[in-house]
Amino acid sequence: MVGTLSGALEARKIPTYPDKVKAKVQGTIEAPEGVLKITKISCHYELKVPAGKSEAAERALKVFEQGCPVAQTLKGCIQFTHTWEIEEY
Amino acid sequence: MSEPIALTKITVIQKDTPNKIREAYIDGFSEPLLFGVHGGVKQFYGVNPDVEYPSTLDHIVSSAGG
C-alpha cells in the first residue's frame, strides 16, 4: 500500500521521503470456521505534504488502491479500510 | 460479534522512493522487513534500484508457502 500510495503522491509532485509517508496497519485475525484467517486490514496513513497539497494528497488516497498489486491480489478475501491524517509543512 | 483471536500491528515507512524501499516494523520485533523491487517487478516499473529487496508480492507468496 505505502509503495503504491507513494507513487501516486509523487505523480502529484508530492515528495514522499524521508519521514513523509508512514502507515499504521492492523490486521484482524479470526477463526470464523475454526481456521485462522485474516479477515480485515485497516491502514491508517500519516502524510506530511507541502502547503496547499492536501487536496491532491486526498485524491491520491482515494484512488491508489486500484493500482496496488497487493490490494488487487487480496481483494475479495480481505476487507481493507483506509483512513488518514495529513499535515502540511 | 466475537473478539478477534489476534491483532497484528505493523508500522510501514516509506524509506527511499527512487529505490522503492519500504520498512515494515511488526509489533514485538525490532528488526524491520524490507520491501523493494527486483527481477520482473523491477522491469515492470522500469527502475534500477541501487539495492534490491523482495517485493511485497514475494512476501505474500512466502507467507503462503510458510
Backbone of each chain as nested JSON, in Angstrom:
{
  "chains": [
    {"id": "A", "residues": [
      {"number": 1, "name": "MET", "atoms": {"N": [0.82, -1.201, 0.0], "CA": [0.0, 0.0, 0.0], "C": [0.863, 1.263, 0.0]}},
      {"number": 2, "name": "VAL", "atoms": {"N": [1.845, 1.315, 0.909], "CA": [2.666, 2.525, 1.037], "C": [3.455, 2.786, -0.247]}},
      {"number": 3, "name": "GLY", "atoms": {"N": [3.947, 1.75, -0.861], "CA": [4.712, 1.942, -2.091], "C": [3.859, 2.525, -3.199]}},
      {"number": 4, "name": "THR", "atoms": {"N": [2.672, 1.953, -3.385], "CA": [1.783, 2.448, -4.437], "C": [1.278, 3.84, -4.105]}},
      {"number": 5, "name": "LEU", "atoms": {"N": [0.917, 4.053, -2.849], "CA": [0.474, 5.393, -2.446], "C": [1.58, 6.419, -2.698]}},
      {"number": 6, "name": "SER", "atoms": {"N": [2.804, 6.046, -2.377], "CA": [3.909, 6.981, -2.586], "C": [4.079, 7.308, -4.065]}},
      {"number": 7, "name": "GLY", "atoms": {"N": [3.912, 6.302, -4.91], "CA": [3.983, 6.563, -6.345], "C": [2.898, 7.529, -6.792]}},
      {"number": 8, "name": "ALA", "atoms": {"N": [1.695, 7.346, -6.254], "CA": [0.576, 8.231, -6.61], "C": [0.83, 9.65, -6.107]}},
      {"number": 9, "name": "LEU", "atoms": {"N": [1.449, 9.769, -4.961], "CA": [1.758, 11.103, -4.426], "C": [2.857, 11.768, -5.253]}},
      {"number": 10, "name": "GLU", "atoms": {"N": [3.882, 11.02, -5.573], "CA": [4.981, 11.579, -6.373], "C": [4.456, 12.06, -7.728]}},
      {"number": 11, "name": "ALA", "atoms": {"N": [3.495, 11.322, -8.296], "CA": [2.916, 11.735, -9.581], "C": [2.22, 13.082, -9.46]}},
      {"number": 12, "name": "ARG", "atoms": {"N": [1.819, 13.429, -8.255], "CA": [1.177, 14.727, -7.996], "C": [2.171, 15.735, -7.416]}},
      {"number": 13, "name": "LYS", "atoms": {"N": [3.437, 15.456, -7.621], "CA": [4.508, 16.369, -7.181], "C": [4.535, 16.547, -5.671]}},
      {"number": 14, "name": "ILE", "atoms": {"N": [4.224, 15.462, -4.969], "CA": [4.277, 15.485, -3.502], "C": [5.425, 14.58, -3.057]}},
      {"number": 15, "name": "PRO", "atoms": {"N": [6.48, 15.164, -2.461], "CA": [7.609, 14.329, -2.015], "C": [7.161, 13.304, -0.965]}},
      {"number": 16, "name": "THR", "atoms": {"N": [7.79, 12.134, -0.98], "CA": [7.307, 11.052, -0.101], "C": [8.344, 10.549, 0.896]}},
      {"number": 17, "name": "TYR", "atoms": {"N": [9.539, 11.089, 0.859], "CA": [10.542, 10.633, 1.815], "C": [11.573, 11.717, 1.985]}},
      {"number": 18, "name": "PRO", "atoms": {"N": [12.411, 11.714, 3.026], "CA": [12.299, 10.813, 4.181], "C": [11.263, 11.338, 5.188]}},
      {"number": 19, "name": "ASP", "atoms": {"N": [10.719, 10.446, 5.921], "CA": [9.803, 10.759, 7.035], "C": [8.562, 11.533, 6.596]}},
      {"number": 20, "name": "LYS", "atoms": {"N": [8.038, 11.24, 5.433], "CA": [6.845, 11.944, 4.972], "C": [5.646, 11.022, 4.797]}},
      {"number": 21, "name": "VAL", "atoms": {"N": [5.88, 9.75, 4.638], "CA": [4.779, 8.802, 4.456], "C": [4.982, 7.632, 5.411]}},
      {"number": 22, "name": "LYS", "atoms": {"N": [3.992, 7.44, 6.261], "CA": [4.039, 6.323, 7.216], "C": [2.645, 5.722, 7.288]}},
      {"number": 23, "name": "ALA", "atoms": {"N": [2.572, 4.434, 7.534], "CA": [1.266, 3.783, 7.699], "C": [1.275, 2.934, 8.966]}},
      {"number": 24, "name": "LYS", "atoms": {"N": [0.192, 3.004, 9.695], "CA": [-0.041, 2.083, 10.801], "C": [-1.079, 1.082, 10.31]}},
      {"number": 25, "name": "VAL", "atoms": {"N": [-0.675, -0.157, 10.239], "CA": [-1.523, -1.179, 9.623], "C": [-1.906, -2.211, 10.673]}},
      {"number": 26, "name": "GLN", "atoms": {"N": [-3.168, -2.535, 10.72], "CA": [-3.62, -3.546, 11.684], "C": [-4.413, -4.624, 10.959]}},
      {"number": 27, "name": "GLY", "atoms": {"N": [-3.97, -5.847, 11.153], "CA": [-4.696, -6.984, 10.602], "C": [-5.496, -7.666, 11.686]}},
      {"number": 28, "name": "THR", "atoms": {"N": [-6.723, -8.006, 11.376], "CA": [-7.584, -8.715, 12.327], "C": [-7.605, -10.194, 11.96]}},
      {"number": 29, "name": "ILE", "atoms": {"N": [-7.246, -11.012, 12.94], "CA": [-7.184, -12.453, 12.712], "C": [-8.306, -13.113, 13.494]}},
      {"number": 30, "name": "GLU", "atoms": {"N": [-9.128, -13.832, 12.772], "CA": [-10.275, -14.508, 13.383], "C": [-10.287, -15.967, 12.925]}},
      {"number": 31, "name": "ALA", "atoms": {"N": [-11.211, -16.686, 13.462], "CA": [-11.359, -18.095, 13.065], "C": [-12.842, -18.4, 12.897]}},
      {"number": 32, "name": "PRO", "atoms": {"N": [-13.453, -17.761, 11.898], "CA": [-14.911, -17.893, 11.77], "C": [-15.385, -19.319, 11.509]}},
      {"number": 33, "name": "GLU", "atoms": {"N": [-14.522, -20.133, 10.919], "CA": [-14.911, -21.526, 10.653], "C": [-13.897, -22.501, 11.268]}},
      {"number": 34, "name": "GLY", "atoms": {"N": [-13.279, -22.037, 12.355], "CA": [-12.344, -22.917, 13.054], "C": [-10.943, -22.908, 12.489]}},
      {"number": 35, "name": "VAL", "atoms": {"N": [-10.7, -22.072, 11.49], "CA": [-9.361, -21.952, 10.909], "C": [-8.975, -20.483, 10.942]}},
      {"number": 36, "name": "LEU", "atoms": {"N": [-7.763, -20.202, 11.426], "CA": [-7.322, -18.812, 11.495], "C": [-7.261, -18.196, 10.101]}},
      {"number": 37, "name": "LYS", "atoms": {"N": [-7.76, -16.979, 10.004], "CA": [-7.627, -16.259, 8.746], "C": [-7.62, -14.766, 9.014]}},
      {"number": 38, "name": "ILE", "atoms": {"N": [-6.965, -14.05, 8.133], "CA": [-7.013, -12.59, 8.193], "C": [-8.313, -12.156, 7.548]}},
      {"number": 39, "name": "THR", "atoms": {"N": [-9.123, -11.469, 8.315], "CA": [-10.419, -11.051, 7.781], "C": [-10.445, -9.587, 7.358]}},
      {"number": 40, "name": "LYS", "atoms": {"N": [-9.654, -8.77, 8.056], "CA": [-9.668, -7.329, 7.784], "C": [-8.254, -6.768, 7.923]}},
      {"number": 41, "name": "ILE", "atoms": {"N": [-7.973, -5.772, 7.125], "CA": [-6.742, -4.998, 7.308], "C": [-7.122, -3.524, 7.261]}},
      {"number": 42, "name": "SER", "atoms": {"N": [-6.81, -2.828, 8.342], "CA": [-7.079, -1.39, 8.363], "C": [-5.75, -0.649, 8.27]}},
      {"number": 43, "name": "CYS", "atoms": {"N": [-5.725, 0.329, 7.394], "CA": [-4.497, 1.086, 7.134], "C": [-4.745, 2.546, 7.475]}},
      {"number": 44, "name": "HIS", "atoms": {"N": [-3.922, 3.069, 8.358], "CA": [-4.033, 4.494, 8.701], "C": [-2.748, 5.177, 8.251]}},
      {"number": 45, "name": "TYR", "atoms": {"N": [-2.884, 6.135, 7.352], "CA": [-1.723, 6.788, 6.757], "C": [-1.465, 8.12, 7.437]}},
      {"number": 46, "name": "GLU", "atoms": {"N": [-0.202, 8.385, 7.683], "CA": [0.218, 9.667, 8.234], "C": [1.107, 10.336, 7.196]}},
      {"number": 47, "name": "LEU", "atoms": {"N": [0.574, 11.401, 6.592], "CA": [1.286, 12.061, 5.495], "C": [1.706, 13.463, 5.898]}},
      {"number": 48, "name": "LYS", "atoms": {"N": [2.895, 13.837, 5.472], "CA": [3.345, 15.219, 5.571], "C": [3.502, 15.726, 4.147]}},
      {"number": 49, "name": "VAL", "atoms": {"N": [2.749, 16.778, 3.81], "CA": [2.744, 17.261, 2.429], "C": [3.034, 18.762, 2.419]}},
      {"number": 50, "name": "PRO", "atoms": {"N": [3.548, 19.268, 1.305], "CA": [3.787, 20.713, 1.217], "C": [2.479, 21.496, 1.356]}},
      {"number": 51, "name": "ALA", "atoms": {"N": [2.606, 22.729, 1.802], "CA": [1.42, 23.586, 1.957], "C": [0.645, 23.655, 0.645]}},
      {"number": 52, "name": "GLY", "atoms": {"N": [-0.672, 23.496, 0.753], "CA": [-1.532, 23.579, -0.418], "C": [-1.702, 22.264, -1.165]}},
      {"number": 53, "name": "LYS", "atoms": {"N": [-1.067, 21.2, -0.677], "CA": [-1.125, 19.921, -1.4], "C": [-2.057, 18.894, -0.752]}},
      {"number": 54, "name": "SER", "atoms": {"N": [-2.791, 19.315, 0.269], "CA": [-3.65, 18.341, 0.964], "C": [-4.716, 17.756, 0.052]}},
      {"number": 55, "name": "GLU", "atoms": {"N": [-5.338, 18.6, -0.756], "CA": [-6.412, 18.097, -1.622], "C": [-5.876, 17.1, -2.639]}},
      {"number": 56, "name": "ALA", "atoms": {"N": [-4.726, 17.399, -3.199], "CA": [-4.127, 16.467, -4.162], "C": [-3.78, 15.15, -3.473]}},
      {"number": 57, "name": "ALA", "atoms": {"N": [-3.3, 15.235, -2.243], "CA": [-2.976, 14.015, -1.498], "C": [-4.241, 13.198, -1.227]}},
      {"number": 58, "name": "GLU", "atoms": {"N": [-5.318, 13.882, -0.892], "CA": [-6.579, 13.165, -0.636], "C": [-7.065, 12.456, -1.89]}},
      {"number": 59, "name": "ARG", "atoms": {"N": [-6.901, 13.103, -3.02], "CA": [-7.316, 12.444, -4.27], "C": [-6.501, 11.176, -4.498]}},
      {"number": 60, "name": "ALA", "atoms": {"N": [-5.21, 11.244, -4.217], "CA": [-4.368, 10.049, -4.364], "C": [-4.814, 8.954, -3.397]}},
      {"number": 61, "name": "LEU", "atoms": {"N": [-5.117, 9.35, -2.166], "CA": [-5.543, 8.372, -1.159], "C": [-6.838, 7.661, -1.569]}},
      {"number": 62, "name": "LYS", "atoms": {"N": [-7.687, 8.354, -2.29], "CA": [-8.991, 7.782, -2.646], "C": [-8.913, 6.818, -3.832]}},
      {"number": 63, "name": "VAL", "atoms": {"N": [-7.835, 6.878, -4.598], "CA": [-7.797, 6.038, -5.815], "C": [-6.628, 5.059, -5.882]}},
      {"number": 64, "name": "PHE", "atoms": {"N": [-5.62, 5.216, -5.028], "CA": [-4.393, 4.449, -5.256], "C": [-4.608, 2.946, -5.144]}},
      {"number": 65, "name": "GLU", "atoms": {"N": [-5.602, 2.53, -4.35], "CA": [-5.796, 1.09, -4.152], "C": [-6.036, 0.357, -5.464]}},
      {"number": 66, "name": "GLN", "atoms": {"N": [-6.637, 1.063, -6.416], "CA": [-6.908, 0.424, -7.719], "C": [-5.616, 0.033, -8.433]}},
      {"number": 67, "name": "GLY", "atoms": {"N": [-4.525, 0.693, -8.096], "CA": [-3.253, 0.389, -8.737], "C": [-2.296, -0.36, -7.839]}},
      {"number": 68, "name": "CYS", "atoms": {"N": [-2.787, -0.865, -6.727], "CA": [-1.9, -1.526, -5.77], "C": [-1.878, -3.043, -6.017]}},
      {"number": 69, "name": "PRO", "atoms": {"N": [-0.728, -3.599, -6.35], "CA": [-0.664, -5.044, -6.614], "C": [-1.138, -5.898, -5.445]}},
      {"number": 70, "name": "VAL", "atoms": {"N": [-0.788, -5.511, -4.227], "CA": [-1.188, -6.317, -3.071], "C": [-2.695, -6.238, -2.851]}},
      {"number": 71, "name": "ALA", "atoms": {"N": [-3.242, -5.033, -2.915], "CA": [-4.692, -4.892, -2.723], "C": [-5.45, -5.653, -3.801]}},
      {"number": 72, "name": "GLN", "atoms": {"N": [-4.966, -5.572, -5.019], "CA": [-5.664, -6.246, -6.115], "C": [-5.528, -7.765, -6.007]}},
      {"number": 73, "name": "THR", "atoms": {"N": [-4.423, -8.214, -5.389], "CA": [-4.254, -9.662, -5.181], "C": [-5.209, -10.177, -4.105]}},
      {"number": 74, "name": "LEU", "atoms": {"N": [-5.393, -9.384, -3.07], "CA": [-6.131, -9.877, -1.892], "C": [-7.593, -9.461, -1.851]}},
      {"number": 75, "name": "LYS", "atoms": {"N": [-7.988, -8.565, -2.746], "CA": [-9.369, -8.078, -2.679], "C": [-10.331, -9.247, -2.891]}},
      {"number": 76, "name": "GLY", "atoms": {"N": [-11.432, -9.184, -2.205], "CA": [-12.388, -10.291, -2.262], "C": [-12.168, -11.284, -1.138]}},
      {"number": 77, "name": "CYS", "atoms": {"N": [-10.942, -11.303, -0.599], "CA": [-10.622, -12.203, 0.517], "C": [-10.519, -11.432, 1.832]}},
      {"number": 78, "name": "ILE", "atoms": {"N": [-9.972, -10.255, 1.742], "CA": [-9.739, -9.45, 2.939], "C": [-10.398, -8.09, 2.747]}},
      {"number": 79, "name": "GLN", "atoms": {"N": [-11.043, -7.619, 3.775], "CA": [-11.694, -6.304, 3.727], "C": [-10.681, -5.23, 4.129]}},
      {"number": 80, "name": "PHE", "atoms": {"N": [-10.439, -4.308, 3.241], "CA": [-9.49, -3.221, 3.513], "C": [-10.241, -1.94, 3.874]}},
      {"number": 81, "name": "THR", "atoms": {"N": [-9.707, -1.229, 4.85], "CA": [-10.189, 0.124, 5.109], "C": [-8.98, 1.057, 5.152]}},
      {"number": 82, "name": "HIS", "atoms": {"N": [-9.198, 2.274, 4.686], "CA": [-8.12, 3.258, 4.639], "C": [-8.569, 4.541, 5.326]}},
      {"number": 83, "name": "THR", "atoms": {"N": [-7.774, 4.994, 6.258], "CA": [-8.005, 6.287, 6.89], "C": [-6.689, 7.047, 6.842]}},
      {"number": 84, "name": "TRP", "atoms": {"N": [-6.776, 8.358, 7.099], "CA": [-5.523, 9.115, 7.005], "C": [-5.592, 10.404, 7.784]}},
      {"number": 85, "name": "GLU", "atoms": {"N": [-4.406, 10.921, 8.049], "CA": [-4.262, 12.272, 8.554], "C": [-3.149, 12.933, 7.75]}},
      {"number": 86, "name": "ILE", "atoms": {"N": [-3.387, 14.184, 7.415], "CA": [-2.446, 14.904, 6.555], "C": [-1.985, 16.153, 7.287]}},
      {"number": 87, "name": "GLU", "atoms": {"N": [-0.695, 16.324, 7.346], "CA": [-0.106, 17.515, 7.968], "C": [0.649, 18.281, 6.888]}},
      {"number": 88, "name": "GLU", "atoms": {"N": [0.346, 19.558, 6.774], "CA": [1.065, 20.378, 5.789], "C": [2.313, 20.982, 6.432]}},
      {"number": 89, "name": "TYR", "atoms": {"N": [3.332, 21.163, 5.617], "CA": [4.559, 21.814, 6.12], "C": [4.973, 22.94, 5.2]}}
    ]},
    {"id": "B", "residues": [
      {"number": 1, "name": "MET", "atoms": {"N": [-20.755, -9.745, 18.117], "CA": [-19.534, -10.084, 17.365], "C": [-18.462, -10.573, 18.334]}},
      {"number": 2, "name": "SER", "atoms": {"N": [-17.764, -11.655, 17.995], "CA": [-16.744, -12.192, 18.887], "C": [-15.466, -11.378, 18.792]}},
      {"number": 3, "name": "GLU", "atoms": {"N": [-14.642, -11.505, 19.828], "CA": [-13.359, -10.821, 19.835], "C": [-12.405, -11.489, 18.844]}},
      {"number": 4, "name": "PRO", "atoms": {"N": [-11.587, -10.713, 18.157], "CA": [-10.571, -11.321, 17.286], "C": [-9.622, -12.195, 18.086]}},
      {"number": 5, "name": "ILE", "atoms": {"N": [-9.066, -13.181, 17.456], "CA": [-8.073, -14.034, 18.105], "C": [-6.753, -13.298, 18.238]}},
      {"number": 6, "name": "ALA", "atoms": {"N": [-6.434, -12.48, 17.265], "CA": [-5.195, -11.698, 17.316], "C": [-5.346, -10.447, 16.469]}},
      {"number": 7, "name": "LEU", "atoms": {"N": [-4.611, -9.422, 16.854], "CA": [-4.481, -8.224, 16.031], "C": [-3.004, -8.079, 15.71]}},
      {"number": 8, "name": "THR", "atoms": {"N": [-2.676, -8.044, 14.46], "CA": [-1.287, -7.866, 14.078], "C": [-1.085, -6.41, 13.694]}},
      {"number": 9, "name": "LYS", "atoms": {"N": [-0.139, -5.77, 14.361], "CA": [0.047, -4.328, 14.195], "C": [1.425, -4.044, 13.6]}},
      {"number": 10, "name": "ILE", "atoms": {"N": [1.427, -3.267, 12.558], "CA": [2.653, -3.043, 11.799], "C": [2.748, -1.572, 11.415]}},
      {"number": 11, "name": "THR", "atoms": {"N": [3.936, -1.025, 11.499], "CA": [4.197, 0.328, 11.012], "C": [5.047, 0.227, 9.757]}},
      {"number": 12, "name": "VAL", "atoms": {"N": [4.585, 0.88, 8.706], "CA": [5.303, 0.852, 7.432], "C": [5.791, 2.261, 7.121]}},
      {"number": 13, "name": "ILE", "atoms": {"N": [7.047, 2.371, 6.765], "CA": [7.661, 3.675, 6.497], "C": [8.207, 3.703, 5.073]}},
      {"number": 14, "name": "GLN", "atoms": {"N": [7.84, 4.759, 4.364], "CA": [8.427, 4.973, 3.039], "C": [9.864, 5.441, 3.237]}},
      {"number": 15, "name": "LYS", "atoms": {"N": [10.821, 4.596, 2.896], "CA": [12.217, 4.864, 3.225], "C": [12.96, 5.563, 2.092]}},
      {"number": 16, "name": "ASP", "atoms": {"N": [12.716, 5.11, 0.874], "CA": [13.514, 5.586, -0.257], "C": [12.685, 5.374, -1.514]}},
      {"number": 17, "name": "THR", "atoms": {"N": [12.055, 6.442, -1.988], "CA": [11.132, 6.286, -3.112], "C": [11.837, 5.916, -4.42]}},
      {"number": 18, "name": "PRO", "atoms": {"N": [12.956, 6.565, -4.798], "CA": [13.588, 6.175, -6.068], "C": [13.953, 4.693, -6.117]}},
      {"number": 19, "name": "ASN", "atoms": {"N": [14.349, 4.15, -4.984], "CA": [14.703, 2.729, -4.937], "C": [13.547, 1.849, -4.473]}},
      {"number": 20, "name": "LYS", "atoms": {"N": [12.371, 2.472, -4.273], "CA": [11.139, 1.749, -3.905], "C": [11.312, 0.91, -2.639]}},
      {"number": 21, "name": "ILE", "atoms": {"N": [12.004, 1.459, -1.657], "CA": [12.268, 0.712, -0.418], "C": [11.322, 1.171, 0.69]}},
      {"number": 22, "name": "ARG", "atoms": {"N": [10.647, 0.222, 1.301], "CA": [9.824, 0.474, 2.479], "C": [10.317, -0.422, 3.618]}},
      {"number": 23, "name": "GLU", "atoms": {"N": [10.13, 0.084, 4.842], "CA": [10.447, -0.7, 6.03], "C": [9.159, -1.004, 6.768]}},
      {"number": 24, "name": "ALA", "atoms": {"N": [9.014, -2.241, 7.193], "CA": [7.84, -2.627, 7.968], "C": [8.297, -3.145, 9.32]}},
      {"number": 25, "name": "TYR", "atoms": {"N": [7.791, -2.511, 10.372], "CA": [8.111, -2.927, 11.746], "C": [6.898, -3.627, 12.341]}},
      {"number": 26, "name": "ILE", "atoms": {"N": [7.066, -4.89, 12.62], "CA": [5.984, -5.679, 13.207], "C": [6.064, -5.531, 14.72]}},
      {"number": 27, "name": "ASP", "atoms": {"N": [4.936, -5.183, 15.33], "CA": [4.913, -5.027, 16.791], "C": [5.475, -6.27, 17.473]}},
      {"number": 28, "name": "GLY", "atoms": {"N": [6.44, -6.046, 18.364], "CA": [7.021, -7.163, 19.087], "C": [8.381, -7.57, 18.546]}},
      {"number": 29, "name": "PHE", "atoms": {"N": [8.767, -6.982, 17.404], "CA": [10.049, -7.326, 16.797], "C": [10.78, -6.039, 16.417]}},
      {"number": 30, "name": "SER", "atoms": {"N": [12.077, -5.988, 16.663], "CA": [12.82, -4.748, 16.426], "C": [13.356, -4.639, 15.003]}},
      {"number": 31, "name": "GLU", "atoms": {"N": [13.643, -5.766, 14.392], "CA": [14.219, -5.721, 13.042], "C": [13.12, -5.543, 11.999]}},
      {"number": 32, "name": "PRO", "atoms": {"N": [13.319, -4.601, 11.076], "CA": [12.267, -4.406, 10.07], "C": [12.346, -5.431, 8.941]}},
      {"number": 33, "name": "LEU", "atoms": {"N": [11.222, -5.611, 8.296], "CA": [11.217, -6.265, 6.989], "C": [11.455, -5.174, 5.954]}},
      {"number": 34, "name": "LEU", "atoms": {"N": [12.206, -5.501, 4.932], "CA": [12.48, -4.521, 3.879], "C": [11.796, -4.962, 2.591]}},
      {"number": 35, "name": "PHE", "atoms": {"N": [11.022, -4.066, 2.038], "CA": [10.356, -4.334, 0.763], "C": [11.009, -3.49, -0.324]}},
      {"number": 36, "name": "GLY", "atoms": {"N": [11.14, -4.046, -1.487], "CA": [11.677, -3.291, -2.614], "C": [11.228, -3.912, -3.914]}},
      {"number": 37, "name": "VAL", "atoms": {"N": [12.099, -3.862, -4.891], "CA": [11.787, -4.493, -6.176], "C": [13.027, -5.233, -6.677]}},
      {"number": 38, "name": "HIS", "atoms": {"N": [12.769, -6.221, -7.514], "CA": [13.837, -6.929, -8.212], "C": [13.188, -7.681, -9.366]}},
      {"number": 39, "name": "GLY", "atoms": {"N": [14.022, -8.254, -10.202], "CA": [13.527, -9.122, -11.266], "C": [12.445, -8.482, -12.126]}},
      {"number": 40, "name": "GLY", "atoms": {"N": [11.419, -9.274, -12.381], "CA": [10.351, -8.817, -13.271], "C": [9.602, -7.608, -12.745]}},
      {"number": 41, "name": "VAL", "atoms": {"N": [9.461, -7.515, -11.431], "CA": [8.768, -6.354, -10.849], "C": [9.585, -5.085, -11.108]}},
      {"number": 42, "name": "LYS", "atoms": {"N": [10.886, -5.195, -10.976], "CA": [11.765, -4.056, -11.252], "C": [11.613, -3.626, -12.711]}},
      {"number": 43, "name": "GLN", "atoms": {"N": [11.597, -4.617, -13.588], "CA": [11.466, -4.297, -15.017], "C": [10.102, -3.689, -15.311]}},
      {"number": 44, "name": "PHE", "atoms": {"N": [9.059, -4.206, -14.667], "CA": [7.708, -3.678, -14.888], "C": [7.651, -2.19, -14.566]}},
      {"number": 45, "name": "TYR", "atoms": {"N": [8.278, -1.816, -13.466], "CA": [8.246, -0.406, -13.057], "C": [9.332, 0.424, -13.742]}},
      {"number": 46, "name": "GLY", "atoms": {"N": [10.235, -0.237, -14.452], "CA": [11.266, 0.496, -15.169], "C": [12.229, 1.236, -14.271]}},
      {"number": 47, "name": "VAL", "atoms": {"N": [12.567, 0.602, -13.156], "CA": [13.51, 1.23, -12.235], "C": [14.742, 0.34, -12.094]}},
      {"number": 48, "name": "ASN", "atoms": {"N": [15.822, 0.946, -11.652], "CA": [17.071, 0.213, -11.459], "C": [17.634, 0.565, -10.096]}},
      {"number": 49, "name": "PRO", "atoms": {"N": [17.102, -0.041, -9.045], "CA": [17.486, 0.354, -7.679], "C": [18.938, 0.018, -7.365]}},
      {"number": 50, "name": "ASP", "atoms": {"N": [19.51, 0.818, -6.482], "CA": [20.882, 0.558, -6.033], "C": [20.951, -0.76, -5.264]}},
      {"number": 51, "name": "VAL", "atoms": {"N": [19.924, -1.013, -4.478], "CA": [19.857, -2.243, -3.69], "C": [18.508, -2.904, -3.963]}},
      {"number": 52, "name": "GLU", "atoms": {"N": [18.523, -4.196, -4.18], "CA": [17.279, -4.906, -4.46], "C": [16.786, -5.623, -3.196]}},
      {"number": 53, "name": "TYR", "atoms": {"N": [15.494, -5.577, -3.007], "CA": [14.858, -6.324, -1.914], "C": [13.655, -7.069, -2.477]}},
      {"number": 54, "name": "PRO", "atoms": {"N": [13.197, -8.096, -1.769], "CA": [11.981, -8.784, -2.203], "C": [10.802, -7.813, -2.256]}},
      {"number": 55, "name": "SER", "atoms": {"N": [9.921, -8.058, -3.192], "CA": [8.732, -7.216, -3.324], "C": [7.671, -7.635, -2.311]}},
      {"number": 56, "name": "THR", "atoms": {"N": [6.673, -6.787, -2.167], "CA": [5.557, -7.161, -1.293], "C": [4.873, -8.421, -1.811]}},
      {"number": 57, "name": "LEU", "atoms": {"N": [4.856, -8.581, -3.132], "CA": [4.244, -9.801, -3.684], "C": [5.061, -11.037, -3.313]}},
      {"number": 58, "name": "ASP", "atoms": {"N": [6.385, -10.904, -3.299], "CA": [7.22, -12.021, -2.821], "C": [6.849, -12.402, -1.391]}},
      {"number": 59, "name": "HIS", "atoms": {"N": [6.589, -11.375, -0.583], "CA": [6.252, -11.645, 0.822], "C": [4.906, -12.359, 0.942]}},
      {"number": 60, "name": "ILE", "atoms": {"N": [3.971, -11.995, 0.082], "CA": [2.684, -12.705, 0.114], "C": [2.897, -14.177, -0.218]}},
      {"number": 61, "name": "VAL", "atoms": {"N": [3.704, -14.409, -1.254], "CA": [3.915, -15.798, -1.688], "C": [4.69, -16.575, -0.622]}},
      {"number": 62, "name": "SER", "atoms": {"N": [5.696, -15.938, -0.017], "CA": [6.458, -16.656, 1.012], "C": [5.599, -16.928, 2.235]}},
      {"number": 63, "name": "SER", "atoms": {"N": [4.699, -16.0, 2.541], "CA": [3.774, -16.247, 3.653], "C": [2.877, -17.434, 3.346]}},
      {"number": 64, "name": "ALA", "atoms": {"N": [2.42, -17.49, 2.117], "CA": [1.563, -18.618, 1.731], "C": [2.341, -19.924, 1.821]}},
      {"number": 65, "name": "GLY", "atoms": {"N": [3.592, -19.875, 1.367], "CA": [4.411, -21.088, 1.412], "C": [4.784, -21.481, 2.824]}},
      {"number": 66, "name": "GLY", "atoms": {"N": [5.014, -20.432, 3.653], "CA": [5.43, -20.708, 5.016], "C": [4.325, -21.289, 5.849]}}
    ]}
  ]
}
